[in-house]
C-alpha cells in the first residue's frame, strides 16, 4: 500500500487556498436542492464561520433561489436555464429593497462552472448528475477547496479530477465518504486493511428479484431513512447509488475494489467503517442527517459545533448489519466491474443509469429494467482501450452514446410491453 498513488481525500492533509481570519467564503452549486438547502441552513446558523458569496441552481425553483440570495447577501446568482432569467430578476427585485443593488445574474449551461471558478475559499458542489464534472474541474483548476457532494463528476472523470487536484484539496461530502474520511484520520494508509461502506438497503431491503418486478415509482421514492432528490432516491432503491459510492471510495482513497465491502445497515446510524490491520474497526456514527457531512466538507480541519443531531444514549436502540443480496441488487457488482474497466466505462454506466431512471419515472421502463438496461449498455460498450488517457471530449462522447443507446433499448422494452 505504501507504493500506491496518493489518495485524493486525505484527512491528514489540509489545503488552504486563502488563509486568514474571518468567515470562509463559500460558493454553493445546486443551492435549491437537498444538499444546497441544508448547507444554507448550516451557514445561517454559523455566520462567524461561513459566508456565501455565490449560488447556482438549475432554475426550477426561482422563488427559493431569490429568497436564498437575499437572505445570504450573495454577490452572484447563477441559473442553468436562461429562460427563467426574467422571472429570477423579478423575484430578486421583489426581495430587495429600493436602492439595494441586485446580485449579478449568470445564466446558461456554463453558469455553474463560472461560479465554481469565482473568488472564494470553498466550492460546495451539490449538483446531481454528471453535469457537475465541468464545475468540479473548474473549482480545482481555480485552486478552490472542493467540498464534493457530486459523486458523478469524480466517477465519470476520475483521471481528469486526479490530474488537477492538489493534496487535501477535495473534502468528500457524501455521508459514507465523509465517514471514511474521518475514520481514516485514526491511522496511516499502511494501517488500512479494508473500507466498509454501509447501505440502508433502501425501500426494498429484504425483497427478492421476483418481488421487485411490479414495484412503482411511489414505492421507490419511499426511502425509509433519508430525504433526498428523486434521482438519488431511486438510485438508492436500485443500489446503483451504492455502486457509485464504491467507485468513488476507490478513487478518493486509492483502495483496491477487492478491499471495499458493502454491508446493509437499515438504521443508517453507522455511515461507514475502516478496518485496520491490527483487527480494529472504526465506525463513524450519527443520526441520519446530511448537515454533519456538509459541515465536514465546509469546515475541515475544524469541526462545527452542533452541526447535526446527536444520539440520546439514555435510550435503548438496536443497530443491525446484513450482507448485501447481490442477486436481487446486482448493481454494486456491476459498478465494481465498471470501475475496474476504468476509462469511459464509468461514464457509460452513469449516463445509461440516468436515462433509465428517467424512463422509470415516466413509466417507460419497469423497475428491474433500470439495471438490466444499464448492464446491456455497459456490455455493448465493451472494454476501453488500454493505455489511453481520458479527456473531457472522451467522456462527453461516451455519455452521448450511452444515453442514446439506453433510450433505444428503453423504447424497445416499452414497445414489447405494449404488444404483450
N, C-alpha and C positions, 0 to 999 in steps of 0.2 A: 504493500500500500504506500510506502514511502516514495516509490518511483512514479506514482500516479500523478496526473496533472493536478495543479492547484484547484481546489473547488471554487465555484462561482460565489457561493454563500459560505462565509466562514465567520462564526461568531467571535473568533479571536482577533479578527482584523476590523478596524474601523476606518472607513473612508469618509473624510470630512472636507467637502469641496469649499465650504465657506465657513471657516472657523470664526467664532466671535460670540459676543454676548447677545442676549435678547432672544425673542422667539425665532424658531426656524421658519423660513419662508417655504411654503408648500404649494405645489400645483396639483390639482385633483382632476384626473381624467375619468370620465364616467360618473360625474358628480350626482346625477339623479337616480343612479342605480343603487342596488343594495349596499355595495361596498362604499360608494361615494357618500350616501346619506349617513351611514354610520360613522364614517371618517369625519364628516362635518359635525356630527354630534360630539365626537371626541374633541375636536378642535375648539368648539364653542365652550366646552367645559374646562379647557386648558389654554386660555388666551395668553398666559405668560410663557407657554412653551411653543405654540404654533400660531402662524399667521398665514392665511390662504391668499395667494396673490392672483391665481387664475383658476378658472373652472372650464371644463369641456364636457359636453354631453351630445348625444345623438340628435336631440331636438324634439323628442316625443312628449316631453313634459316641460313646456316652456314656462308656465307659471311658476313651477317649483324652481326651475333654474334661475329665474329673475329674483325670486324670494331669497335663494341662497346667495346670489351675487350681492344683493343689497345688505343682507344681514352680515356677510363676511367682509364687505367693503373691498371687493377684489378689483384689480386693475383691468383684467381681461376676462371675457366670456366667449367661449367658442362653441359652435354647433356644426355638426356634420351636414345637416340638411339646410341648404341655402334657402329653400322655400319658406322656412319659418322665421327668417330674419325680421321681416316687418312685424310679425306677431311678438317676437322677442323684444324688439325695440319698444313696442307699445307697452309690453308688460314691465319692462325696466322703467320706462317713463312714469308709469303709474306708481311704482315703488319709490322712486327717488323724488326728493322734494324740489321745489322750484330753485333753479340756480345750482343745484347739486349736479356735478358732472357725471354723466353716464360712463360706465366702463367701456373700454374698447371691445368691439364685436368682431370676431373672426368667424368665417363660415366656409364650408366646403369639406371635401373628403380629407384634406390635409390640415384642417384646423387643429385637431388634437395633436398632431405632430409638431405644429408650431408652438403650441402651449408647452409640450414636453421639452422643447429646447429653450424655453423662455428663462428669464433671470430668476432663479430660485435656488434653494438648497436641495429640496427633495421633491421628486415627482412620484405621486401615487398613481400607478396605472391600474385602475379598476374597470377598464373596458372589458366587455365579454367578447371572445372570439379572436380569430387570427388577425382581424383588422388592428389589433393592438401591437402588431410587430413594428410597424414604422415608428409609432411613438416611443416604444421601448428602445429602439436603436437610436432615435434622436436624443432621448434623455441621456443615454450612455455616452454618445459622442459629444454632447454638450458638457459632460463632466458632472451631471447631477447624481445625487444618490437616488437610486431607483427602488422604491417600495413596490414590489411586484406582486399584484393580485391576478394579473392577466397571464395565466399559465400558458395559454395557447401561443403567445408570442415566443416564449422560450422553447416550446415543443416544436413548432414549425421552423423556427430559425435558430436552433441551438448553436451551431458553429458560428453564425453571424454574431449572436449575442456574446458568446465566449471570446470572440476575437476583439470585441470592443470593451468589455467590462474590465475594470481595474479591480485589484484585490479589495474586497469589502464593499464594493460599490452597489451590489444588489442585496437587498434585505427581503426575504420572502414573506408574503402576507397571507397566503393560503394557511388555513388553521393547521393542517398537517405539517407543512414545511416550516412554519413558524415554530411548531412544537419540536421538530427535529433540530432546527437551528438552536433553540435554547438548550436542548438536552446535549447537543454536541459540544457545548461550551464546557462541559464537565470533564472532557478528556481530549487527548490528541487524536489525530487521524489514525495513527498506528494502533490506537486502543480500540477502534471500532470494529466489531465483528459483523453487525447486521443492523439495517434500518427496518423498523416495523411500522408500517403505515396503517392506521386504523380506518375502518369504514363503518358507517352506521348500518349499512345494508339497505338503506333506502326504504321506500314504502312496501317493497315486495320481498323483504327478507324472509327466508324460510319457504318460499314458493318454488315449485319445480318449473322446468321449462314449459311443461304442458299447462301448468296453472297460469302462465303468463300470456298465453295465446290470445285471450279475449280482454285484457286489461285496457282501460280507457285513458284518455288524456287526463281526465279529472283524477283518476286513480294514481297516475304517475306524478301528478303535481302535489299530491298529499304527502309531503315529506314529514316524517314523524318528529324530527328534532330541529331542522334548520329552515329558516325563511330565506329563500334565495330567488333569483330570477328564474323564469320558466325554462330557459335553455339549460342552465346549470342543474336545475331540479330534475329535469328529465334525464340529463346525463348521470345524475346520482341514482336514478331509478334503474338505468341500464348498467350502472357501474362503469360506464365509459369514463366518467369523471375520475374514478379511482385509477383506471388505466393511465389516464393523462398524468395523474399525480405520481405514478410510478416512474414514468418517463422524466417528469420534472425533477423528482428526487435524484435520479441518476445523473441528470445534467447539472443540478445545483451542487451535489456533493461528491461527484465522481466515484460513486459506489457501484460496482457491477450489478446487473439486473438479478443475478442469482443470489445476491445478498440483500435484496429488498423484498420484504414479505408483506402481504396484506392480510389483516385479520379483521373480522367483523366484531364491532363493539357497539351494540344498539343504543346505549345510553349517551354516546358521544361526549363522554367526560374526559377520557384519555384521547388526546388528539394525535399522538404518535409516540413512538418509543425508540430508543437507541440501545442496542445490546452491545456490551463491551467484552473484550477478550477475557476479562477476569471472571465472567459469569454474571456481572451486574447488568441490570436493565433499568434505565432511567426513563420515566414517563412524564410527560408534561400534561397536566390536567387542570381544566377549569370547566364550569358550566358552559353549555353551548352558547357562545356569543362572539361575534366576529370583531368586536371592538378591542378585545385583547390582542389578537394578531395584528390588527391595524396599528395599535399603539406600539407594538414591537417594531413594525415597519417604519413608522414615523419617528420614534423616539430613540432607537438603539444608538449607543450602548446604554442609555439611561432608560429606566422603566417609568411609566406614567402612573402615578398613584390612582387607585380606584378606577382604572380604565374599564374594567369589566366586573361582573358579579363574582362572588366567591362562594365556596361551599359552606353549608351550615353543618359542621362536623358533629353537632349535638343530635342530629337526626340520622337514623339508620338508612343505609342505602345499599343497593346491590349493583356491582359492576360485572358485566358478563363479557366473555370473549368466545368467538366461534370461528372455526376455519371457513374460508371462502368456498362457496359452491361454484366451482369453475364450469360445471356442466350447465347450470341454469344461467350463469353470468360469465360467458366466455370472453368478455371484453377486456379483462385485465390481462389474460394470457395473450390475446391479440395485440394489446398495447406493448407488452414485452417484446413480442416478435417484431413489431414495427420499430420499436426503439433500438433493437439490435441491428436491424437493417440500416437505420440512420438515413443520411441523405435526404431525399424528398419524401421518403415513406411516411414520416410523422405528419407532414403537411397534407398528404393524401388522406391519411386516416382521419385527421381532424376536420378537413373540409368536407369529406364524404359524410361524416357524422353530423356536421352542422346542417347539411342539406336533408339528411334523413330525419333528423329531429323536427325540422320544419314541416316535412311531409307528414310525419306522425301527428303533429299539432293540428294540421289542416284536414286530417282524415284520409290522406292519400296513401298511408302506409300503416300496417299494424305494428304493434309494439315490438314483436320479435323481428319484424322486417328491418328495424333500425340496424341492429348489429349484423344480421345476415347480409344486408346490402353493403354495409361498410366492409365486411370481410371479403365479399366478392370484388369490390373496387380495389382493395389492398392487394388481393391476389392477382388481379389483372395488371396492376401497376408493376408488379414484379420486383426484382432486386435492383436497387440503384447501382450504377456503375462504380466499381471500387476505385478509390484513389482520386475521385473528382472532388473539387471544393465547391461548397454550396454558395450560391449567390441569391440575391433578392429576386431577380428575374426567374431563377430556377424554382423558387418557392411559389411565386405567383403563377407560373405556367403549370406547375403540378397541381395547385389548388384549382385552377380553372378547369383542367382536365377532370379532376376528381369530382367536382361539383356537377359538371355536365354529365359524366358517366353515372353518377348517383341519381340524377334526375331521370335519365333514360331508363335505368333499372326500376326506379320507383314507378314510372309511367307504365312499364310492362306489368308490374305487380298489380297496380290499380286496374289495368285492363283485364288481366286474368281473373281478378276477383269479381269484376263486373260481369264477366261471361259465366262465372261459376253459378 
